[in-house]
Amino acid sequence: MQDKHRPATPTRPRAVLGVVVALALAAATLVAAAPAQAAHSSPAITDAGCLANTLAANDDGSTGEVALPFTVNFFGVPYTSLYVNNNGNVTFGEELGTFTPFALTADTPPIIAPFFADVDTRGAGSSLVTYGTIPASPAFGGRDVFCVNWRDVGYFSSQDDKLNDFQLLLVDRSDVAAGDFDIYFNYEQILWETGSASGGTDGFGGSSAGAGYAGGTGSPSSFFELPCSRINGACLDSNAATGLHNTSTNSTLAGRHIFAIRSGGQTFTGAISGTVSDGAGGISGAFVQVCRPAASQGVFCPFTGLTGSAGTYLAANLPPGPYVVSVSPPGNLSPQSRSVDLADGQQLVVDFVVQAPQPPPPGTSIDDDTPPGQIPSVIVGQPVTLVTTGCTGGTATYTITGEYGGSISGSLAEGPPGTYSSTFAIPFTGPATVNIDIACPDTTEEDVDFNIYIDPSGFVRTVAGDPIVGATVTLFRSDTEAGPFTQVPDGSVLMSPSNRTNPDATDGTGHFGWDVVAGFYFVRAEAPGCVSPADSSQAFVDTEILTIPPPVTDLDIRLDCDGSTGTDSALTFTGTGTTSASRARLGGSMDCDDGSRFRISLTVTQGESTGTGISTGACTGAEQPVRLTAMLSSGPGFAPGPARACAVVEVGIPGERTLTSTGEVCADVVLS
């Protein structure tokens, strides 16, 4: 134990045979504050395993050697045990009584330190340090967890007027590779930073606390410190920009800092930083991710978190290579992304200026259900009809470019004069920009630009395949595949502005969808009178864990329900219609319940020509006439003669806003 009257110096561990194996990428660091208006969820976990053993009230004490429930490969050295030290850290090889924090470097002892400072648990108001194992933790996908609690601990000398509350978790990830594990630093409250023997006064100033880890191997790539370390005031709750409770590392939960140690671990000196602003000032609470391109590294995102109070972010400890930096701002501001290449050790600045998305101008639409002035949301892979107006006799083309990649383009057919349209499906998801160019006969050009959201598709259906209208769907997320999974908060920036409602309800076709940031997710579906087909005692169904990216566009969730959903309806074609080259008009009759609404999606085919259109209306409770129009979307044009008409009919239950499909009706018709 160190003399409190002598300067603190690091000690070398006992010799341990081993060789550094640095094949995998360690986690990056985020310094980012949570939005001030957001409720602060608890980052620490509560489990009896964390309380299984107690370190008696002490100053600078340690446990004896504590067996780990799994082997950890820490910078090439396999460890099966460690020492829990009162002063906010655990060490390998021997205990550590040093109370004044030192810099974690290549030559320091092998240490994992969530809050390296002079903890003193002798005060009457201080809790004691506890530790233990959580075997097969359900919160972490059945993996073993080693837990150490410093929950409400005081500082030297026996001071308890301010208490710090923090936790260390080591999570077994031998499912990835032998010896792999995750480090969790969870911070509930950090109110003091220094003991009086380290130059502090009332818990502040002097040689203040540090946080990080070091392998003790002598390698320059075997140590890492959080940026607030050993800077007066930087780690405290009172510091909104860098406080440990206010920031996160590789987590969307403020106060949680996660470090994935793979193949022994490796640290790097590269960093990406920047500011997210709206042109007038920095934006607090914007979600930022730095990920490897999906094509090369899947969901590997070494940086995840929220911008600080000035709109700034910092991703440190990054290896060289290509990255995609993505921003999802709060409110109705458009998400953005940017591809960059980071050189070894480079300090790269990537700033974003985000703006509100632009709705379609009057005379232009891509979705009949979107009110004027709002941003359309369409479903990936589902047909949409783009319509715009402009000069007569022009040549119109469109291009749709996804913010996260992907683009499609094509031509729009004119008809009637000055109106241009085309029907197509969009194969990618996320925010996108639509550009329409009309080359007019007088050589002038007319451009139309606006934004849309393209949502992934998922459906909730009965076991028989019927859509379930109004089913409750809830989105859960974790920063790691191991968990723990928590419900994404309603309105969270983890979801794009196209839909930030969670839980949500399925629409008239049983459809639901969220456009989300990278991570690990599952969806829970439930509906009144329905149960899990696999377990009738369970009133919901959970999907498998979904790794995003790539986007999931084909979820099909089935529930076993007592009754059917929807409402009865019937559509009948008259069998005749009129045509011009650019459109086909048909007559018919509709019979549906009084007070309901209907939507008819029409497709007319004639040889190589196809047209589509949508008609809506209110049901009267009796048979009523309807007029249906299909605008030419492909082919040379309609002509008098036989054609084939098919319509998908959707009807809303009386008093409800959602619509449900009642099936498809097809008939042979004659155009004149």
Protein Blocks (a to p, Z undefined) as FASTA:
>chain_A
ZZfkbccddddddddedddddfbccdddddddddfkbccddfbdcdfklmmpccdddehi
acdddddfbdcdeehiacfbdcddfkopacehiacfbfbdcdddfkbccdddfbgcdddf
kbfkbccddddddehifkloopacdddddehiaddehiakbccddddddddfklmpghia
cdddddfbdcbfbdfknopaehighjdddddddehlopaklcccdfkgopghklpmklmk
lgmklgcehiabehiacdddeehiaadfbdcdddddehjaccehiacdddddfklnomac
fbgcdddfkopacdehiaedddddddddehjbdcddddddddehiacddddddddddddd
ehiafbfklcghiacdddehiacdddddddehiacddddddfkgpcddddddeddehiac
dddddfbecjdddddddddfklpacddddddddddddddddfkopacehiacdddddfbf
nbpaddddehiakbcfkbccdcddddfkopacddddedddddddddehiacfklmkbcbd
cddddddddddfkbccddddfbdcdjddddddehiacddfkbccddddddddehiacddd
ddddehjbccddddddddehiacddddddddfbdjbdcedddddddddddddehiabdcd
ebjcddddddZZ
